[in-house]
Amino acid sequence: MSGREGRKKASFPSPSPLRRPEGPEERRWPLPTPLPMLPTEDVGKVLKQILNRLDAIEKRLERIEKMLMEKQPIP
């Protein structure tokens, strides 16, 4: 074995065999964090806030898109 081959083997360790999960807990995705319990009237308020925020984001994105189209017209 020449010096070059010896360096290649020394710098790249042999691949290790794939490890199998030990227990059933390791095989599954982690469980999601449970949501806090909210009264039903609060759920409506929260959903309305989410929709309002999404509308605001959509309006901002439209303004950005319009601004970019003015600066760089598509040929």
N, C-alpha and C positions, 0 to 999 in steps of 0.2 A: 504494500500500500504506500503510495507516495505521500509526501507531506501535504499536498493540496487536498487529497481525499480525506486524510485524517482531520484536517481543519474543518471540512464540511460536516463530517459526522459529529465533531465536537460542538460545533456551533448550532446544529439543529438536532435537538433531542428526538428520539423515536416517538412517534405518536402513541399516546396512551389509549388503551381500549375504552370504548364508551362506557360510562357508568350508568347503571340502571337505577331508577329511583328505589329507595329502600321501602318506604311505606306508602300507603294510599294517600296520605296527606301531601306527600311530595309530588305526586303525579297530577294532582288537580290544580287548577288556578286558585289563588287565594280568594276567599269569600269576600264579597263587597261589604263595606261598612254599612250597617243598617242606618236608614234615615231616621231622624228624630220624629217622634210622634207629634203631629200638628193637628189642631182642631180643624174641622172641615171648612169653616169660614176663613181661616188663615190660608188654607191652600189656594182658595180663589184669589186672595190678595197677592200671594207669592207668584202665582201664574200670571197675573196681570202685570206685575213688576217685571217679570222675565220678558213678556211680550213687549212692553214699553222699551226695555233695554235693547231687545233685538231690533225693534223699529229704528231706534236711534243709531244703532250700529249700521243698519242698512242704509240710512240716509247719509251717514258719513262716508260709507263706501261709494255711494253714488256720486257724492261730491268729489271724492278723490279720483274716481274713474273719469268724470267729466273734465277735471283739471288736467289729468294725464293725456286725455284725447286732444285737448286744446294745445298742449305743449308739443306732442309728438303725433301728428296726424299719420294715419296708416296710408302708405302709398298704394 
